[in-house]
Each structure stands twice: as C-alpha cells, then as structure tokens.
C-alpha cells in the first residue's frame, strides 16, 4: 500500500524528488530492519550462521558500496561529468546499480536460506564460478 501511495504522489507532483528519495529509503530501512530481525533475533537464527553471513554481505554491498556511489554521483556529478569519457562511460550511478544488484542478490540468498531452514534443511553458501549460491547439505533430522 505504501508503494502504491508513494507512486501516486510522485506521479501527481513529479517535482518532488525528495518524496521519491524518502519513499525509497523508507522501504530500504524497513527491509534492512526486518531482515536483521530474521537473521539475528529469531530463535532458529542461532542454528544457521549463514543467515548472519548473508545479511552482512547484503547490507554492506547495498549500503556501503551502492549508497556511497550514489551519494558521490548525486553530489559530484557536475564535477565528474568531464571524466566520464575517460572511464569508458562508467559513472558512479552505474556503480550504484552494481552495488544494489549484488546486495539484492545476497538478500534473496538470505531468504532462500531462511526458507530452507524453516523446512528442516541446513543451508550452506557455496562459491561457484558465477558467484555464491545456496546448497542444502542435509536434513536437521539426520
């Protein structure tokens, strides 16, 4: 409901960039808080340290790498625009998308790990050539 409301307000006013930023950040903080609770405070979280590992990677990739790139792009865009052709078109906004994408991917892996644990499986993070994936190692009952 919040996203629908925010979208309607933003489409109506369209000049309220800060309304967009506020709505976006409100959702990010809600997701970070909710996932922190599931990763650290839920009773079953202590049985799966993979939850904490994934949560830290998700938040650090999204918030640190992504948001710092976004802030640099927002506040130094005019100054850095002259250097874009030297960087092959790479901007800090593009780097923000990479940070946001990897952070989102780690958050999805966290949700997969939580689901695996809830159905009695033991999730593990395994590195492959394409990056980390969740592997189910065994049942809790075994």
Backbone as CSV, one residue per row, in Angstrom:
resi,resn,N_x,N_y,N_z,CA_x,CA_y,CA_z,C_x,C_y,C_z
1,UNK,0.833,-1.197,0.000,0.000,0.000,0.000,0.872,1.252,0.000
2,UNK,1.972,1.209,0.766,2.865,2.362,0.825,3.453,2.675,-0.550
3,UNK,3.863,1.636,-1.270,4.466,1.833,-2.588,3.447,2.409,-3.567
4,UNK,2.213,1.940,-3.517,1.172,2.470,-4.395,0.911,3.936,-4.070
5,UNK,0.802,4.257,-2.777,0.596,5.642,-2.353,1.751,6.527,-2.797
6,UNK,2.966,6.074,-2.563,4.137,6.864,-2.933,4.192,7.088,-4.443
7,UNK,3.891,6.059,-5.216,3.912,6.183,-6.668,2.865,7.193,-7.145
8,UNK,1.671,7.138,-6.577,0.624,8.088,-6.963,1.025,9.520,-6.628
9,UNK,1.560,9.746,-5.450,2.005,11.089,-5.055,3.127,11.559,-5.970
10,UNK,4.068,10.693,-6.231,5.198,11.068,-7.083,4.740,11.361,-8.514
11,UNK,3.842,10.559,-9.058,3.347,10.798,-10.411,2.525,12.083,-10.498
12,UNK,1.808,12.399,-9.425,0.998,13.614,-9.422,1.876,14.864,-9.372
13,UNK,2.871,14.884,-8.470,3.693,16.079,-8.292,4.931,16.089,-9.196
14,UNK,5.541,14.990,-9.455,6.716,14.770,-10.288,7.905,15.694,-10.020
15,UNK,7.732,16.745,-9.308,8.861,17.619,-8.994,9.392,17.334,-7.593
16,UNK,8.733,16.469,-6.887,9.137,16.162,-5.521,10.146,15.014,-5.515
17,UNK,11.347,15.310,-5.957,12.392,14.297,-5.977,12.632,13.762,-4.573
18,UNK,12.549,14.629,-3.585,12.798,14.193,-2.211,11.710,13.255,-1.702
19,UNK,10.512,13.353,-2.248,9.454,12.395,-1.904,9.844,11.013,-2.404
20,UNK,10.396,10.961,-3.614,10.877,9.696,-4.165,11.993,9.127,-3.289
21,UNK,12.962,9.968,-2.932,14.092,9.510,-2.118,13.613,9.051,-0.750
22,UNK,12.715,9.792,-0.129,12.186,9.411,1.181,11.471,8.074,1.115
23,UNK,10.622,7.904,0.123,9.888,6.634,-0.018,10.823,5.466,-0.264
24,UNK,11.799,5.684,-1.108,12.768,4.627,-1.401,13.552,4.257,-0.145
25,UNK,14.078,5.253,0.546,14.868,4.976,1.753,14.023,4.361,2.860
26,UNK,12.766,4.750,2.961,11.883,4.147,3.968,11.739,2.646,3.715
27,UNK,11.584,2.266,2.459,11.457,0.847,2.140,12.780,0.108,2.379
28,UNK,13.898,0.737,2.043,15.206,0.108,2.267,15.418,-0.131,3.760
29,UNK,15.136,0.874,4.580,15.320,0.712,6.028,14.371,-0.344,6.595
30,UNK,13.163,-0.414,6.073,12.219,-1.444,6.536,12.743,-2.841,6.202
31,UNK,13.269,-3.016,4.999,13.803,-4.318,4.595,15.038,-4.674,5.412
32,UNK,15.914,-3.709,5.637,17.120,-3.970,6.429,16.746,-4.347,7.861
33,UNK,15.809,-3.617,8.452,15.380,-3.923,9.820,14.705,-5.279,9.929
34,UNK,13.823,-5.561,9.004,13.099,-6.838,9.011,14.064,-8.004,8.810
35,UNK,15.001,-7.862,7.870,15.948,-8.947,7.610,16.942,-9.099,8.761
36,UNK,17.277,-8.001,9.453,18.140,-8.090,10.637,17.463,-8.923,11.714
37,UNK,16.172,-8.666,11.918,15.420,-9.437,12.916,15.438,-10.926,12.576
38,UNK,15.209,-11.266,11.316,15.193,-12.674,10.923,16.584,-13.306,10.987
39,UNK,17.623,-12.495,10.809,18.982,-13.034,10.773,19.612,-13.173,12.149
40,UNK,19.200,-12.340,13.103,19.864,-12.324,14.404,18.954,-12.630,15.584
41,UNK,17.671,-12.244,15.516,16.818,-12.356,16.697,15.895,-13.554,16.693
42,UNK,15.575,-14.092,15.539,14.706,-15.268,15.513,15.406,-16.441,16.196
43,UNK,14.629,-17.272,16.871,15.200,-18.393,17.630,16.016,-19.321,16.745
44,UNK,15.552,-19.579,15.533,16.262,-20.513,14.654,17.488,-19.884,13.992
45,UNK,17.677,-18.578,14.129,18.824,-17.911,13.502,20.144,-18.390,14.085
46,UNK,20.137,-18.768,15.365,21.375,-19.225,16.008,21.868,-20.552,15.417
47,UNK,20.946,-21.317,14.844,21.298,-22.611,14.254,21.878,-22.464,12.852
48,UNK,21.769,-21.305,12.245,22.244,-21.110,10.870,23.062,-19.822,10.772
49,UNK,24.359,-19.898,11.059,25.192,-18.693,10.964,25.275,-18.143,9.544
50,UNK,24.833,-18.941,8.576,24.811,-18.464,7.198,23.898,-17.244,7.075
51,UNK,22.885,-17.162,7.919,21.981,-16.003,7.903,22.742,-14.717,8.181
52,UNK,23.552,-14.717,9.237,24.305,-13.519,9.569,25.320,-13.180,8.469
53,UNK,25.970,-14.210,7.934,26.958,-14.006,6.878,26.318,-13.329,5.673
54,UNK,25.151,-13.826,5.259,24.459,-13.257,4.110,23.917,-11.863,4.403
55,UNK,23.413,-11.649,5.619,22.875,-10.328,5.962,23.983,-9.275,5.913
56,UNK,25.127,-9.573,6.483,26.246,-8.621,6.478,26.677,-8.330,5.046
57,UNK,26.782,-9.351,4.196,27.176,-9.132,2.796,26.132,-8.306,2.064
58,UNK,24.876,-8.597,2.310,23.811,-7.864,1.631,23.835,-6.382,2.002
59,UNK,23.848,-6.106,3.285,23.790,-4.724,3.728,25.068,-3.972,3.373
60,UNK,26.213,-4.601,3.551,27.454,-3.890,3.238,27.580,-3.620,1.745
61,UNK,27.177,-4.567,0.916,27.245,-4.350,-0.529,26.252,-3.284,-0.964
62,UNK,25.034,-3.388,-0.451,23.995,-2.444,-0.855,24.227,-1.054,-0.274
63,UNK,24.415,-0.991,1.024,24.510,0.306,1.686,25.881,0.952,1.465
64,UNK,26.942,0.209,1.739,28.258,0.816,1.628,28.669,1.059,0.182
65,UNK,28.761,-0.004,-0.593,29.217,0.153,-1.981,28.192,0.916,-2.821
66,UNK,26.944,0.492,-2.747,25.921,1.122,-3.571,25.605,2.547,-3.176
67,UNK,25.315,2.771,-1.907,24.887,4.100,-1.473,26.008,5.130,-1.516
68,UNK,27.210,4.728,-1.216,28.321,5.674,-1.307,28.504,6.109,-2.759
69,UNK,28.407,5.164,-3.688,28.497,5.507,-5.112,27.373,6.459,-5.514
70,UNK,26.171,6.201,-4.989,25.031,7.049,-5.318,25.250,8.465,-4.786
71,UNK,25.730,8.586,-3.557,25.965,9.911,-2.977,27.048,10.672,-3.745
72,UNK,28.112,9.985,-4.106,29.170,10.629,-4.894,28.592,11.110,-6.220
73,UNK,27.806,10.265,-6.868,27.205,10.636,-8.147,26.261,11.826,-7.988
74,UNK,25.448,11.816,-6.934,24.485,12.892,-6.734,25.160,14.234,-6.461
75,UNK,26.196,14.230,-5.634,26.791,15.493,-5.189,27.968,15.954,-6.034
76,UNK,28.587,15.066,-6.770,29.755,15.453,-7.567,29.549,15.213,-9.059
77,UNK,28.311,15.039,-9.484,28.011,14.705,-10.871,28.552,15.765,-11.829
78,UNK,28.330,17.037,-11.542,28.795,18.096,-12.433,30.315,18.092,-12.553
79,UNK,30.984,17.878,-11.448,32.447,17.863,-11.448,32.986,16.638,-12.191
80,UNK,32.371,15.485,-11.989,32.876,14.240,-12.569,32.452,14.011,-14.015
81,UNK,31.477,14.762,-14.502,30.962,14.518,-15.849,32.035,14.676,-16.921
82,UNK,33.037,15.506,-16.685,34.115,15.666,-17.651,35.018,14.451,-17.760
83,UNK,35.003,13.599,-16.746,35.875,12.419,-16.730,35.189,11.146,-17.239
84,UNK,33.909,11.227,-17.512,33.147,10.032,-17.894,33.699,9.399,-19.161
85,UNK,34.097,10.219,-20.136,34.609,9.630,-21.382,35.926,8.909,-21.158
86,UNK,36.700,9.327,-20.161,37.961,8.640,-19.848,37.720,7.304,-19.138
87,UNK,36.564,7.177,-18.524,36.224,5.949,-17.798,35.350,5.025,-18.646
88,UNK,35.310,5.254,-19.954,34.530,4.408,-20.851,33.033,4.505,-20.632
89,UNK,32.560,5.633,-20.148,31.140,5.824,-19.896,30.681,5.369,-18.517
90,UNK,31.583,4.787,-17.756,31.245,4.308,-16.409,31.039,5.507,-15.475
91,UNK,29.895,5.549,-14.851,29.620,6.605,-13.883,29.404,5.982,-12.510
92,UNK,29.391,6.822,-11.505,29.134,6.308,-10.164,27.700,5.825,-10.029
93,UNK,26.803,6.343,-10.858,25.429,5.848,-10.833,25.376,4.392,-11.317
94,UNK,26.186,4.068,-12.301,26.267,2.680,-12.768,26.809,1.795,-11.647
95,UNK,27.819,2.283,-10.935,28.368,1.520,-9.805,27.317,1.315,-8.723
96,UNK,26.441,2.303,-8.527,25.359,2.147,-7.563,24.466,0.973,-7.970
97,UNK,24.171,0.865,-9.251,23.328,-0.243,-9.699,23.999,-1.593,-9.462
98,UNK,25.304,-1.675,-9.648,26.018,-2.918,-9.347,25.925,-3.241,-7.854
99,UNK,26.178,-2.259,-6.994,26.088,-2.473,-5.548,24.685,-2.870,-5.125
100,UNK,23.681,-2.190,-5.680,22.290,-2.510,-5.350,21.926,-3.914,-5.838
101,UNK,22.408,-4.281,-7.012,22.091,-5.606,-7.556,22.726,-6.708,-6.722
102,UNK,23.995,-6.569,-6.376,24.647,-7.592,-5.558,24.039,-7.660,-4.165
103,UNK,23.724,-6.510,-3.577,23.079,-6.506,-2.271,21.727,-7.186,-2.302
104,UNK,20.960,-6.941,-3.363,19.664,-7.586,-3.527,19.829,-9.091,-3.721
105,UNK,20.848,-9.489,-4.475,21.100,-10.915,-4.684,21.415,-11.609,-3.358
106,UNK,22.256,-10.986,-2.537,22.565,-11.566,-1.226,21.317,-11.628,-0.344
107,UNK,20.431,-10.635,-0.455,19.190,-10.658,0.322,18.298,-11.801,-0.146
108,UNK,18.249,-12.057,-1.438,17.478,-13.195,-1.952,18.058,-14.504,-1.436
109,UNK,19.396,-14.621,-1.433,20.024,-15.823,-0.882,19.682,-15.980,0.597
110,UNK,19.620,-14.867,1.328,19.229,-14.920,2.741,17.821,-15.486,2.884
111,UNK,16.896,-15.028,2.061,15.524,-15.535,2.134,15.457,-17.011,1.768
112,UNK,16.263,-17.432,0.796,16.324,-18.849,0.437,16.856,-19.662,1.611
113,UNK,17.909,-19.161,2.270,18.488,-19.865,3.415,17.473,-19.978,4.555
114,UNK,16.728,-18.921,4.808,15.715,-18.945,5.860,14.624,-19.961,5.519
115,UNK,14.198,-19.981,4.269,13.174,-20.947,3.856,13.683,-22.376,3.996
116,UNK,14.922,-22.619,3.579,15.498,-23.959,3.716,15.493,-24.398,5.169
117,UNK,15.903,-23.502,6.036,15.951,-23.837,7.456,14.547,-24.085,8.007
118,UNK,13.574,-23.316,7.545,12.201,-23.481,8.034,11.576,-24.805,7.612
119,UNK,12.063,-25.395,6.525,11.528,-26.691,6.101,12.432,-27.836,6.549
120,UNK,13.356,-27.551,7.467,14.161,-28.595,8.073,15.462,-28.914,7.371
121,UNK,15.901,-28.077,6.466,17.165,-28.295,5.762,18.246,-27.393,6.355
122,UNK,19.502,-27.738,6.103,20.628,-26.933,6.573,21.243,-26.219,5.369
123,UNK,21.069,-24.896,5.282,21.612,-24.163,4.133,23.102,-23.868,4.300
124,UNK,23.821,-23.917,3.177,25.236,-23.559,3.150,25.463,-22.646,1.947
125,UNK,26.380,-21.702,2.089,26.771,-20.872,0.955,27.953,-21.544,0.282
126,UNK,27.841,-21.761,-1.008,28.894,-22.405,-1.795,29.294,-21.446,-2.910
127,UNK,30.585,-21.248,-3.080,31.074,-20.384,-4.144,31.194,-21.188,-5.436
128,UNK,30.632,-20.672,-6.513,30.752,-21.275,-7.829,31.472,-20.292,-8.744
129,UNK,31.665,-20.675,-9.987,32.299,-19.768,-10.944,31.488,-18.502,-11.162
130,UNK,30.187,-18.594,-10.995,29.312,-17.448,-11.194,29.027,-16.669,-9.916
131,UNK,29.482,-17.156,-8.782,29.255,-16.475,-7.518,28.651,-17.397,-6.491
132,UNK,28.236,-16.841,-5.352,27.689,-17.679,-4.281,26.284,-18.189,-4.595
133,UNK,26.023,-19.412,-4.152,24.687,-19.999,-4.240,24.401,-20.693,-2.916
134,UNK,23.155,-21.055,-2.689,22.766,-21.806,-1.503,22.731,-23.290,-1.858
135,UNK,23.381,-24.095,-1.046,23.345,-25.543,-1.209,22.730,-26.124,0.053
136,UNK,21.870,-27.093,-0.119,21.251,-27.770,1.014,22.129,-28.954,1.354
137,UNK,22.661,-28.969,2.605,23.606,-30.007,2.950,22.946,-31.271,3.485
138,UNK,21.933,-31.125,4.347,21.295,-32.316,4.932,20.042,-31.881,5.694
139,UNK,19.289,-32.855,6.143,18.127,-32.583,6.987,18.583,-32.361,8.419
140,UNK,17.815,-31.575,9.173,18.057,-31.438,10.611,17.840,-32.752,11.322
141,UNK,16.931,-33.557,10.795,16.568,-34.808,11.474,17.642,-35.870,11.333
142,UNK,18.543,-35.765,10.367,19.594,-36.779,10.155,20.738,-36.603,11.123
